Amino acid sequence: MHPAERPDSADLVRGRTLLGDFELTILSDGTYYLDGGAMFGVVPKPLWEKRAPADAQNRILLGLNTIVVRTGSHNVVIETGIGNKLSDKLRDIYGAKQQLPRAFEAAGIRPEEIDIVINSHLHFDHCGWNTTRTPDGRIVPTFPNARYFAHRGEVEHGHLQLERDAISYISENYDPLVESGQMTLLHTRPGQAEEIVPGISVECFPGHTAQLLAVHIDSGGQRASYVSDLIPTSAHLDITWVLGYDLDPVTCIEQRKRFYSRAIPEEWLVLFTHDHHTPMGHVTLNEKGKPVLKAG
């Protein structure tokens, strides 16, 4: 058992909350494992291990959090986990559980009810259940009635298959949707916000990838923000605790500052993409001026 496991680690519904008139449900595609050093970049292990204990192989436990937002007019899914298209070797390396369909069942939500799916970027652990590989090998949309949204630059970058991050892109997660017209490709520029449906918008925060999108949820004068891998877990709140996976870590630091400049004073609810045990929280500054989760 991984040292970060808890009695509730197997729960598929990780949280629920109301935001104004919207209902947010956090579903899990299960936990998976990544190297702690890769997840914390140049931060020394004696520091990060206090927040994210590692197993004997130096792997930390991460979550795969999908947000379902019911606005009253739309049922919106943000991110779709790892999916079921990894090779046997990669599935074993990551310890992938492939549980998102079961999580939808546990929450009483049918995939057919979803009419919007938004991907922050197209790394395989964020868009894997966009599509499903059927037992006979076909690739079909997991959410048959949904319009999908992703950044055009992510698709183009994935097609390049560059040495640095080729393994992160699995074309079957998005190409069939682009080809069928079910996926809309956005041109959102860095710093720009773009509305998807009323109350749901995306804003570009480059660094982890060149076109990483945060998803903002606004209702009743309140905002929640799914900032994806810009701040993947509550253990990554420090400005400089960026990822070894980031394409541009210096830009990530500047973009975190930009995010906090609004998220902290405006008391946004931050939704963490990979924090299994703390999938959401409000961020404040401690007595040293460092960002921390607000107590309670």
PEKA-V593752 format. One record per helix or strand of 3 or more residues. SS is the DSSP state (2 for helix, 1 for strand). FROM is the first residue (numbers start at 1). LEN is the number of residues. If there is no record, write none. Layout:
# PEKA-V593752
[[SS/FROM/LEN] [SS/FROM/LEN]]
This chain:
# PEKA-V593752
[[1/13/7] [1/22/7] [1/32/4] [2/36/5] [2/45/4] [1/59/4] [1/65/6] [1/75/4] [2/88/7] [2/100/8] [2/111/3] [1/116/3] [2/124/7] [1/131/3] [1/139/3] [1/147/5] [2/152/9] [2/166/3] [2/171/3] [2/175/6] [1/183/4] [1/193/5] [1/200/5] [1/213/7] [1/222/5] [2/228/3] [2/234/3] [2/249/15] [1/269/3] [1/280/6] [1/291/3]]
